Amino acid sequence: MKYFFTLISVLLMVSCKVAPKAADTSNNKVRAKALADKFIIADGHVDLPYRLQVKNFRLEKSYTGIPVESKEGDFDFVRARQGGLDAPFMSIYIPADRDATAAKLLADTLIRMVEYIAKEKGDYFEVARTPADVQRIAAAGKVALPMGMENGSPITSVEDVALYRKKGISYVTLTHSKDNDICDSSYDSTHTWKGLSPFGEEVVKAMNRAGIMVDVSHISDDAFYDVVAVTKVPVIASHSSARYFTPGWERNMSDDMLVKLKENGGVVMVNFGSTFLDAEVVKHKSEASARIRKELEAKGLKGRELSDALAKELAKDSRNYSDVKRVADHIDHIVKLAGIDHVGIGSDYDGVGDSLPAGLKDVSDYPNLLEELLNRGYSEADIEKICSGNVFRVWNKVLAYAGGK
């Protein structure tokens, strides 16, 4: 009989040992806020400059639109501090319809705008050209403003590449919504070059020499594969997500591309726009928009009044927006295929309109994402890599290859 009770005791001990202990997530909200304050958060893509340009930002000392604290848009200093954001890459966005002359003019205008903001509000902002700059600026309690040019159309000669580096550009998104002289766009069905153009190959090589990161967001699949074959250093996708959740949408990265990105040593920085996150949400919102628009037009609404009313109605239904959990799903998927060293954050704040997901509505909300990652078992070391460690690794490798420029 004693053997029977001994056996029962052993079985109970084994069952207790095997039974999984539920993870304690009760303190993760507090931990997430502490980590957001502790780690440098670098966001690969924030469209503040063009938003201000559209709002007729003027380079005058009397102008009060510099974003220290504002109820407009997704970014300002106060909300950045609340969210732990240290280094939003300022997008020098060039619309695809600008000719070369207009593209160069706009690029210079937006670069000067960022410099002006940093000069006029030096207690809050400072332009950054390297990860070391970001670390120094963050340590001083300010928000660093590195710059990335979205659309390489202002580059009309190989010599232009080095000139834009001198002006403070740290990455160039090779194209935007249309094919350009450098490569094909994921949005354009023309397939002008079937990837990189001969000029584009030289531009990529010149970017390597100049210390500018090559950004593969927006480019076609063929162009992506051409880039990773040509470049001598890792690349970034500054604001893209995983195509697994948006089947057939070339703007996001396919599973095979994620594997190739790992081989290249690069980083994909997850976009927060609901369009990038969930095909089912896109479908639901499209159907709801068509139905509600028809109802509002029947009431006689039109123009701005119609668009405002439509946005208000769409906002009432959470099914029209993704959420922070889906952003974490994209990170999970990228980590599964490429590894923890190859994922980052590229929100596209101020660039995706009203499509931002629940829990990530502006730059004060990064702790919500960190909390979700903690809930899923990511370590603090993993989260630091996602926040900035991975993109800093790529950025430093690019600079080192160029001789520290």
C-alpha positions, 0 to 999 in steps of 0.5 A: 500500500505504501508503494501505492501512496508513493506512486500517487505522490510522485504523480501529483508532483509531476503533474504540478511540475508540468502544469504551466504557470499562467504568466503574470501580466498585471504589472506590464502596463507600468513596466511598459511605460518604464521601458518606453522612458528607458529605451531609445525609441526610433520611429522610421517614418513620421510625416510631420514636415509634409503635414506642416507644408500642406498647412502652409508652414512659414519660416517666420519667427512669429509663426506658432505652428512648431509642434511643441504642443498641439491638438493637430496631427499625430506628433508633437514634443509633449506627446512624444515625451509621454510616449517615450519617442526619442527619434522620429525620422522626419519624412522629406516626402516628395509626391510622385507627380512632381517633376525633377525641378519641383521635386528638388525644390520641395526636398530643400524646402522640407529639409530647411523646415526641419532645420528651422524647427530645431533652431527655433525650438532648440530646447526641444528638438535637434537634427540628428545625422547618426545614432550617436547624435540620437543618443546624445540628444535623447540624453539631453531630454530633447527629441532628435530629428533624423531625416529620411527622403521619401521618394528618390525623384530629386536625385537626378545624378549620382552626384546628388546622393552625396549632396543630400547626405551633406544636407542631413538625409540618412535614408532614401525611399527609392520611389513612392507611388509611381515608377521613377528614374531609379526603380519601379513602385509597388503601386504602379503596374507599368513595371518600367524597369522590371526592378531597378533601372541601370541608373538606380543601380548606380544610385544604390551604390552611391548611397552605400558610399555616401552613408545613406540607408537604402529604404525598400518601402514602396518599391516593387518586389522585383526592385527589392530583389535587385536592391539586395543583390546590388547593395553592400550593406543592410537595407531598411523598410522604413514603414512596411508590414507583413504581406501575410496579413494583407494577401496580394498587396505588394506594398507590404513585404512577402514572407520570402522577402522577409527571409531575404531581408534577414540574409541581407541583415536589414530591418523591416519597421512595422507600419501602424496604418490599418491598411497595412495591418489587416485585409479584413479591416480594409474590406469592412471599412470600404464597404461601410464607407460606400454605404454611409457615403450614400446615406449622407449624400442622400441627406444633401451633404457634400464636400468637406461637410460630407468627408467630416461626417463620414469620418465621424460615422466610421469612427463609431465602429471599431471594426473599421480600424485595426488594433495594437494586438495586430501590430504585435501580430506583425512583429511576431510574424517577422520575428518568426521568419527573420528573427528578433534582429530584423524588426522595428517600428515605422508608424507612418504617423501623420501619413496614414490619416484616420486609419491608425489602430486602436491603442496607437492613435498618436506618438503618446501611445508607444507604451501600449505596444510595449505592454502587448509585447511584454504580455506575449513574452518578449524580453526587455532585451528583445524590446530594446532591439525593436525600439531602436537597437536593430535600426541603429545596428543597420545605420551604424553599419551603413555609416561604417561602410562609408567611412563614418560619414 
